[in-house]
Amino acid sequence: MRVGIIALLHESNTFISTPTTMGSFRQDGIFTGRAMYDHYSGGHHEVSGFLEGLESAGIDALPIFHAATTPSGRITRETCEELMQLMFDEVGAVGDVDGYLVAPHGANSGEGDGYRDLDGHWLSRLREVVGSEKPIICTIDPHANLSPRMVAACDATIAYRSNPHLDQKQRGLEAAALMVRTLKGEVKPVQAGAFPPVGINIERQSTFAPPCLPMYELADEMLKETGVLSNSVVLGFPYADVEEMGSAFVVVTDGDMDRAQVLANQLADYLYAHRAEFVGEYIAVPNAVDMAVEQKGPVCLLDMGDNVGGGSAGDGTEILHELHRRGNTTGFVCIFDPESQERARDAGVGNRVVLDIGGKTDELHGASLKAEVRVRSLHAGKFRESEVRHGGRTSFDMGPTAIVETDTGIAISLTSRRAVPVSLGLMTSCDLDPAAFQVVVAKGVHAPVAAYEPVCTALIRVDTPGATAADMRGFEYEFRREPMYPFEEIGV
């Protein structure tokens, strides 16, 4: 037997002015066939789990198509069309297969009505191509905006159960095991979704603490019921103006659609009843820095408004300005700024140069910081990560990188590509020790935690402005569901 594997992975932030183009996908990774296998074999990603799970069962794993890029703006219509052409050309070329393991991110969104729910589009198209009898089993990021169309297209949907995402390979293995049982005729998975009118604040989305933890414990308890094959909590991605934005739940049973719907509704009812717990807490920049400098370091400040993993610019300067203004502590900040990186590289190690740092992508993330800095070191910006980290990646490329230092004690990493801070390699590959700083700034909310928590005495989530600002009520939506809490109050 042969099982095809497809992945399309992008978190599309529709509040970013810069669209995502085909060039971004080509730069970061379009793979087919053997190249796709080599990229993921032995890794920590769900596709790695697909491969390992199928091979251990003696089923031929057939990597068909993979496209991924760093979270950014909405995908252009032309890019959507080209991706669909490439994907379905490969599907047609491989011939007959017995089933498909697929990895849409769940928050892919393109321009125009036809592609706004891009994952629903391509999953539905795949179902049309392969027919109703071939199983399609899907893994998604819990930051998906799950649509009924996505649920209808697949036999089973399995979301990661951790945030930060540390279980991607396990979920890939789970999906592969369910595919094997399905192909052997041992089970017939069917699924139902529930879509409560609740948006979960990003600050509240840690799966290792309340309010999410009790919800996951309820889902875990549900898995003990005979006939329940899987269930998923979908936390949602609030930075996408799409009809399906918000939370969702999926339950997969062995042939019992009615029971799947009842159980999915029970999970949705729990969230609705506890919705006030998921609104979030906000700590302003000055208060967060006060807290950071008053305790034993290093303290990690999580820059929620410039969350690169949520598609933000990576050049936000609000915390940098505050640290520089005070000049009474040591700190580290990573800023996406190719122009300043080039100027620092031209100046050379040990020399001084005046730079306008950050704040160049848009007007959302603070003004540039003008400062005279000393060029500390220059680097290629590539490194590897051996530990399981958020996103399951093992190789990283920040592009040419310059480390510069201000006279106020701040080390700034100037990168040529946006860097999601899920690995300490962002610092250690540039000969920087986190322990040498009182304050370490990471541009994320939950993704950096697995890497930074072991080396920091505390983590503080900071309410900064930007394309991923924590309070979703500050964004203007055209397409979201109404009413939806917390945008609108909903009666009991």
FIKOL-435441 format. One record per residue (C-alpha): x, y, z. Coordinates in steps of 0.2 Angstrom, whole numbers, plus 5000, padded with zeros to 4 digits. Layout:
BEGIN
XYZ;...
//
This chain:
BEGIN
500050005000;500550184997;500150345006;500450514999;501050655010;500650845007;501050995017;500651175015;501251275030;500951465032;500151575046;499451715036;499251875046;498051985036;498452145046;500152155039;500352265024;501652165015;500952015006;501751835005;502351794988;502951644979;504751704982;504551685000;504051504998;505451464986;506651544998;506051445013;505551275006;504651204991;505051014991;504450864981;504850684982;506550634988;507050814993;505450825004;505950655012;507750705015;507150875023;506050785036;506750615039;507350595057;506650765062;505350825075;504050885063;502350805060;502950755042;504350665051;503050575061;502150535045;503650455037;504250365053;502450295057;502150235039;503850155037;503750065053;502049985048;502749935031;501750055021;502650155007;502750335012;502550444996;503150624999;502150724986;502250914989;502851035003;502851225003;503151325019;503751495023;503951605039;502251685045;501951845036;500551935027;499051865016;499651755002;499451834985;498151764973;499451734960;500451634973;498951534978;498651494960;500451434957;500451334973;498851244968;499551214951;501151134958;500251034971;499050954960;500250924946;501250824958;499650734965;499250694947;500950634943;501150504957;499650404951;498550294962;498850294981;497850214995;497650375006;498350545011;499250615026;499150805025;499850945035;498951115031;499451235044;497551285046;497851475045;498351485027;497451625019;497551705002;496851854993;495051844987;493551754991;494051594983;495751584993;495351665009;495051495017;496551425007;496651265018;494851235015;495051264997;496451144994;495851005005;494151014997;494951004980;496050854985;494450764991;493650794974;495150724965;495350564975;493550534978;492550484994;493350314997;495150365000;495550415018;496250595021;496950615038;497550795043;498650875056;498451055060;499251185071;498051235085;498251415079;497251365064;495651445060;494651285057;493251295044;491751175042;492451155024;494151085031;493150965043;492050905029;493550865017;494450755029;494150595038;495050645054;495950805060;497250805073;497950965081;499550975091;499050965109;500451085116;500851265115;502351295113;502151155100;503251015106;502250865101;502150885082;503050725078;501950635091;500450705082;501150645065;501450475072;499650475079;498950525062;500050385053;499450255066;497650305062;497950295044;498650115046;497150055056;496050135043;496850055028;496849885037;494949905040;495049905059;494250075061;493150195050;493550375056;492250505055;492350675063;491250825068;491750995073;491051125084;491251315083;490851415098;490751605096;492351635106;494051705102;495451655113;496651795117;498451735112;499151775130;497951645137;498451505125;499751415135;499251235136;500351205152;499351325163;497551375166;496451425158;496851305144;497551165154;495851115162;495051115144;496451005138;496150885153;494350875149;494850825131;496050695137;494750625148;493550605133;494850505124;494550365136;492850335129;492650175119;492550225100;493350395102;494850395091;495450575093;494950745098;495750915096;495651085104;495851225090;496351385099;496251495084;497251635076;496551805080;497651895067;496751835052;495151925046;494251775039;492551705042;493151555052;494251655064;494051595082;494051435092;493451265087;493451085092;493550915083;493050745089;493450585078;492550425082;492450255074;490950275063;489850365075;489550545068;488150585080;489250545095;490650645088;489550795087;488950775105;490650765111;491250915101;489851015107;490250965125;492051045123;491351195115;490051215129;491551215142;492451355133;490851455131;490451435150;492251485154;492451625141;492851765153;494451675158;495151685141;495251865138;497051905144;498152015155;499152155149;500752225156;501352385148;503152405143;503752515157;502952405170;503752255162;505452325162;505252375180;504852195184;506352135174;507652245182;507052215200;507352025200;508851905197;509151885179;509151845165;507251885163;506451855147;505251995140;504051915127;503652045114;501852005110;501452145098;502952095087;502751905087;503751845072;502951675074;501251765071;501851855056;502452015063;503852125056;505252075068;505852255069;504852315083;505752445095;504652485109;505552375122;507252425114;506852605116;506352585135;507952485139;509052615130;508152765138;508552695155;510252645152;510352555169;510352365164;511052245151;509952175138;509852075122;508652115107;508552035090;507952155076;507652115058;508552255049;509452205033;509952385030;510752415047;511552245046;512452295030;513052455037;513752365052;514652245041;515352375031;515952465046;516852305052;517152225069;517752335083;517252495074;515852615078;514452675067;512852775069;511252675064;509352695063;508852525070;507252445067;505552515064;505652515046;504352385040;502752485044;502052615057;501452485069;502952435078;503852585085;505052715078;506852675073;508152695087;509552805082;511152755091;513052755089;513552565092;515052465092;515152315080;515452165091;515452025078;514851965061;514051795057;513251695043;511651675053;511451485051;511351365065;510551195070;509451145084;509550965091;508250985105;506350975102;505751155100;504251245095;503851215077;504951055075;506251135065;508051075066;508951205054;508851395055;509451535044;509351715050;510351775035;511951875037;511951945055;512852075064;512952095083;513152275089;513252355106;512552515113;513452625126;511952585137;512252405138;511152335125;511752195113;510752205097;510652065084;510352135067;509751995055;509451995036;507951875038;506551875051;507051755065;505751665075;506551645093;506151465096;508051415098;509351485109;510451465094;509851635089;511051695103;512351555105;512751545087;513351725088;514351685104;513151765115;512751695132;510951725139;511651725156;512651875153;511151985151;509852045164;508552065151;508251955135;506952005123;506051865113;504851915099;503451795103;502151745116;502251555119;503451485105;505051545114;504651465131;505351295128;507051365123;507151515135;506251455151;507651335156;508951485156;507851625162;507251655180;505651725174;504651755158;503551915157;502351935142;502352125137;500852215129;501752295115;500952375099;501052285082;500252165070;500152035084;499552145098;498852045112;497152125113;496252065097;494852195100;496052325094;495952255076;494652295063;493852145055;492752135040;492351945039;492351875056;490851795064;489651905074;489251905088;490951835095;491551855113;492551965118;492152085104;490252075108;489452025125;488451865123;487051815134;487151655145;
//
